[in-house]
Amino acid sequence: MSVWPAWEVQESEGVTSWFQVRLAFADGARVDALAVVSEGCVSIEDVRAQPALSLHDLTELADWIEEPLFEACGVAEEPRSEADGGEGEPVGSRRARPAWPRGVEGRWLIAQEYRAAQEEGFDPVLAVMCATGHSRRNSLRLISQARDAGFLTPRHARR
Protein backbone atom coordinates (compact mmCIF):
# COMPACT_ATOMS: atom_id res chain seq x y z
CA MET A 1 0.00 0.00 0.00
CA SER A 2 1.22 3.47 -0.81
CA VAL A 3 -0.03 6.92 0.20
CA TRP A 4 1.18 10.21 -1.23
CA PRO A 5 -0.09 13.79 -0.93
CA ALA A 6 -2.11 15.15 -3.85
CA TRP A 7 -2.78 18.72 -2.68
CA GLU A 8 -3.55 20.80 0.38
CA VAL A 9 -5.75 23.81 1.12
CA GLN A 10 -4.98 26.00 4.13
CA GLU A 11 -7.89 27.86 5.65
CA SER A 12 -8.06 30.12 8.67
CA GLU A 13 -9.48 27.26 10.78
CA GLY A 14 -7.12 24.56 9.61
CA VAL A 15 -5.84 22.49 6.73
CA THR A 16 -7.67 20.17 4.36
CA SER A 17 -5.42 17.64 2.65
CA TRP A 18 -6.08 15.26 -0.23
CA PHE A 19 -4.11 12.04 -0.60
CA GLN A 20 -3.79 9.44 -3.34
CA VAL A 21 -3.99 5.94 -1.90
CA ARG A 22 -3.14 2.75 -3.78
CA LEU A 23 -3.60 -0.79 -2.57
CA ALA A 24 -1.95 -3.38 -4.80
CA PHE A 25 -2.57 -7.07 -4.16
CA ALA A 26 -0.42 -10.05 -5.12
CA ASP A 27 -3.09 -11.40 -7.50
CA GLY A 28 -2.96 -8.21 -9.59
CA ALA A 29 -6.03 -6.54 -8.08
CA ARG A 30 -5.69 -2.83 -7.39
CA VAL A 31 -7.65 -0.13 -5.55
CA ASP A 32 -6.97 3.56 -6.12
CA ALA A 33 -8.67 6.12 -3.89
CA LEU A 34 -8.68 9.85 -3.31
CA ALA A 35 -8.96 10.50 0.44
CA VAL A 36 -9.56 13.81 2.20
CA VAL A 37 -8.29 14.51 5.71
CA SER A 38 -9.89 17.48 7.45
CA GLU A 39 -10.23 18.18 11.18
CA GLY A 40 -9.04 14.67 12.04
CA CYS A 41 -11.69 12.96 9.89
CA VAL A 42 -11.09 10.93 6.76
CA SER A 43 -13.47 10.96 3.80
CA ILE A 44 -13.17 8.98 0.60
CA GLU A 45 -13.95 11.10 -2.46
CA ASP A 46 -13.22 8.68 -5.27
CA VAL A 47 -12.54 4.96 -5.55
CA ARG A 48 -11.48 2.95 -8.57
CA ALA A 49 -10.89 -0.76 -8.27
CA GLN A 50 -9.88 -3.50 -10.65
CA PRO A 51 -11.75 -5.85 -10.28
CA ALA A 52 -14.69 -4.01 -8.74
CA LEU A 53 -15.09 -4.06 -4.95
CA SER A 54 -18.02 -5.78 -3.32
CA LEU A 55 -20.24 -3.64 -1.10
CA HIS A 56 -18.73 -5.31 1.96
CA ASP A 57 -15.18 -4.51 0.79
CA LEU A 58 -16.19 -0.94 0.02
CA THR A 59 -17.49 -0.47 3.57
CA GLU A 60 -14.18 -1.84 4.90
CA LEU A 61 -12.03 0.43 2.72
CA ALA A 62 -11.68 3.15 5.36
CA ASP A 63 -10.44 0.60 7.90
CA TRP A 64 -7.88 -0.71 5.40
CA ILE A 65 -6.37 2.68 4.63
CA GLU A 66 -6.78 4.68 7.85
CA GLU A 67 -3.55 3.69 9.60
CA PRO A 68 -1.20 4.32 6.63
CA LEU A 69 -3.13 7.49 5.80
CA PHE A 70 -2.80 8.90 9.32
CA GLU A 71 0.90 7.96 9.32
CA ALA A 72 1.32 9.98 6.11
CA CYS A 73 -0.47 12.91 7.78
CA GLY A 74 1.77 12.73 10.83
CA VAL A 75 -1.01 11.81 13.30
CA ALA A 76 0.72 10.03 16.16
CA GLU A 77 -0.83 7.33 18.27
CA GLU A 78 -0.15 7.20 22.00
CA PRO A 79 -1.21 4.25 24.10
CA ARG A 80 -3.60 4.98 26.97
CA SER A 81 -2.36 4.57 30.46
CA GLU A 82 -4.14 2.35 32.96
CA ALA A 83 -5.07 5.51 34.91
CA ASP A 84 -7.06 6.72 31.88
CA GLY A 85 -9.03 3.49 31.97
CA GLY A 86 -7.34 2.50 28.74
CA GLU A 87 -7.26 -0.95 27.33
CA GLY A 88 -4.35 -0.32 25.04
CA GLU A 89 -6.47 1.82 22.71
CA PRO A 90 -4.83 4.91 21.17
CA VAL A 91 -5.55 8.28 22.74
CA GLY A 92 -5.45 10.24 19.48
CA SER A 93 -8.17 10.22 16.87
CA ARG A 94 -6.94 7.23 14.91
CA ARG A 95 -10.37 6.12 13.75
CA ALA A 96 -11.96 7.68 10.69
CA ARG A 97 -15.31 7.88 12.45
CA PRO A 98 -16.13 10.04 15.45
CA ALA A 99 -16.18 8.56 18.93
CA TRP A 100 -19.60 7.27 19.96
CA PRO A 101 -20.52 6.12 23.45
CA ARG A 102 -21.05 2.41 23.95
CA GLY A 103 -23.67 0.59 25.95
CA VAL A 104 -26.93 2.06 27.19
CA GLU A 105 -25.88 5.68 26.64
CA GLY A 106 -24.98 5.01 23.01
CA ARG A 107 -28.26 3.19 22.38
CA TRP A 108 -30.21 6.05 23.95
CA LEU A 109 -28.38 8.59 21.74
CA ILE A 110 -29.09 6.43 18.65
CA ALA A 111 -32.79 6.49 19.54
CA GLN A 112 -32.70 10.29 19.98
CA GLU A 113 -31.08 10.77 16.54
CA TYR A 114 -33.53 8.34 14.95
CA ARG A 115 -36.64 10.01 16.42
CA ALA A 116 -35.41 13.54 15.69
CA ALA A 117 -34.88 12.64 12.01
CA GLN A 118 -38.32 11.03 11.82
CA GLU A 119 -39.96 14.14 13.30
CA GLU A 120 -38.17 16.39 10.81
CA GLY A 121 -39.09 14.15 7.87
CA PHE A 122 -35.58 12.92 7.17
CA ASP A 123 -34.30 9.38 6.66
CA PRO A 124 -33.65 8.16 10.23
CA VAL A 125 -31.10 5.55 9.17
CA LEU A 126 -29.10 8.18 7.28
CA ALA A 127 -29.28 10.44 10.34
CA VAL A 128 -27.80 7.67 12.50
CA MET A 129 -25.13 7.03 9.85
CA CYS A 130 -24.13 10.71 9.87
CA ALA A 131 -24.16 10.95 13.65
CA THR A 132 -22.07 7.84 14.27
CA GLY A 133 -19.92 7.74 11.14
CA HIS A 134 -20.78 4.06 10.70
CA SER A 135 -21.86 2.29 7.54
CA ARG A 136 -25.52 1.62 6.79
CA ARG A 137 -25.18 -1.99 7.94
CA ASN A 138 -23.59 -1.03 11.27
CA SER A 139 -26.09 1.80 11.77
CA LEU A 140 -28.98 -0.64 11.24
CA ARG A 141 -27.39 -2.93 13.81
CA LEU A 142 -27.16 -0.03 16.31
CA ILE A 143 -30.79 0.91 15.64
CA SER A 144 -31.78 -2.71 16.24
CA GLN A 145 -29.91 -2.69 19.55
CA ALA A 146 -31.74 0.52 20.54
CA ARG A 147 -35.04 -1.21 19.70
CA ASP A 148 -34.06 -4.27 21.74
CA ALA A 149 -33.18 -2.00 24.68
CA GLY A 150 -36.68 -0.49 24.52
CA PHE A 151 -35.65 3.00 23.36
CA LEU A 152 -37.51 2.63 20.04
CA THR A 153 -40.81 0.99 19.18
CA PRO A 154 -40.67 -2.52 17.68
CA ARG A 155 -40.21 -2.60 13.91
CA HIS A 156 -43.00 -5.12 13.25
CA ALA A 157 -46.14 -5.82 15.20
CA ARG A 158 -45.91 -9.21 16.84
CA ARG A 159 -48.81 -11.58 16.25
C-alpha positions in Angstrom: 0.0 0.0 0.0 1.2 3.5 -0.8 0.0 6.9 0.2 1.2 10.2 -1.2 -0.1 13.8 -0.9 -2.1 15.2 -3.9 -2.8 18.7 -2.7 -3.6 20.8 0.4 -5.8 23.8 1.1 -5.0 26.0 4.1 -7.9 27.9 5.6 -8.1 30.1 8.7 -9.5 27.3 10.8 -7.1 24.6 9.6 -5.8 22.5 6.7 -7.7 20.2 4.4 -5.4 17.6 2.7 -6.1 15.3 -0.2 -4.1 12.0 -0.6 -3.8 9.4 -3.3 -4.0 5.9 -1.9 -3.1 2.8 -3.8 -3.6 -0.8 -2.6 -2.0 -3.4 -4.8 -2.6 -7.1 -4.2 -0.4 -10.0 -5.1 -3.1 -11.4 -7.5 -3.0 -8.2 -9.6 -6.0 -6.5 -8.1 -5.7 -2.8 -7.4 -7.6 -0.1 -5.6 -7.0 3.6 -6.1 -8.7 6.1 -3.9 -8.7 9.8 -3.3 -9.0 10.5 0.4 -9.6 13.8 2.2 -8.3 14.5 5.7 -9.9 17.5 7.4 -10.2 18.2 11.2 -9.0 14.7 12.0 -11.7 13.0 9.9 -11.1 10.9 6.8 -13.5 11.0 3.8 -13.2 9.0 0.6 -13.9 11.1 -2.5 -13.2 8.7 -5.3 -12.5 5.0 -5.5 -11.5 3.0 -8.6 -10.9 -0.8 -8.3 -9.9 -3.5 -10.7 -11.7 -5.8 -10.3 -14.7 -4.0 -8.7 -15.1 -4.1 -5.0 -18.0 -5.8 -3.3 -20.2 -3.6 -1.1 -18.7 -5.3 2.0 -15.2 -4.5 0.8 -16.2 -0.9 0.0 -17.5 -0.5 3.6 -14.2 -1.8 4.9 -12.0 0.4 2.7 -11.7 3.2 5.4 -10.4 0.6 7.9 -7.9 -0.7 5.4 -6.4 2.7 4.6 -6.8 4.7 7.9 -3.5 3.7 9.6 -1.2 4.3 6.6 -3.1 7.5 5.8 -2.8 8.9 9.3 0.9 8.0 9.3 1.3 10.0 6.1 -0.5 12.9 7.8 1.8 12.7 10.8 -1.0 11.8 13.3 0.7 10.0 16.2 -0.8 7.3 18.3 -0.2 7.2 22.0 -1.2 4.2 24.1 -3.6 5.0 27.0 -2.4 4.6 30.5 -4.1 2.4 33.0 -5.1 5.5 34.9 -7.1 6.7 31.9 -9.0 3.5 32.0 -7.3 2.5 28.7 -7.3 -1.0 27.3 -4.3 -0.3 25.0 -6.5 1.8 22.7 -4.8 4.9 21.2 -5.6 8.3 22.7 -5.4 10.2 19.5 -8.2 10.2 16.9 -6.9 7.2 14.9 -10.4 6.1 13.7 -12.0 7.7 10.7 -15.3 7.9 12.4 -16.1 10.0 15.5 -16.2 8.6 18.9 -19.6 7.3 20.0 -20.5 6.1 23.5 -21.0 2.4 23.9 -23.7 0.6 25.9 -26.9 2.1 27.2 -25.9 5.7 26.6 -25.0 5.0 23.0 -28.3 3.2 22.4 -30.2 6.1 23.9 -28.4 8.6 21.7 -29.1 6.4 18.7 -32.8 6.5 19.5 -32.7 10.3 20.0 -31.1 10.8 16.5 -33.5 8.3 15.0 -36.6 10.0 16.4 -35.4 13.5 15.7 -34.9 12.6 12.0 -38.3 11.0 11.8 -40.0 14.1 13.3 -38.2 16.4 10.8 -39.1 14.2 7.9 -35.6 12.9 7.2 -34.3 9.4 6.7 -33.7 8.2 10.2 -31.1 5.5 9.2 -29.1 8.2 7.3 -29.3 10.4 10.3 -27.8 7.7 12.5 -25.1 7.0 9.8 -24.1 10.7 9.9 -24.2 10.9 13.7 -22.1 7.8 14.3 -19.9 7.7 11.1 -20.8 4.1 10.7 -21.9 2.3 7.5 -25.5 1.6 6.8 -25.2 -2.0 7.9 -23.6 -1.0 11.3 -26.1 1.8 11.8 -29.0 -0.6 11.2 -27.4 -2.9 13.8 -27.2 0.0 16.3 -30.8 0.9 15.6 -31.8 -2.7 16.2 -29.9 -2.7 19.5 -31.7 0.5 20.5 -35.0 -1.2 19.7 -34.1 -4.3 21.7 -33.2 -2.0 24.7 -36.7 -0.5 24.5 -35.6 3.0 23.4 -37.5 2.6 20.0 -40.8 1.0 19.2 -40.7 -2.5 17.7 -40.2 -2.6 13.9 -43.0 -5.1 13.2 -46.1 -5.8 15.2 -45.9 -9.2 16.8 -48.8 -11.6 16.3 
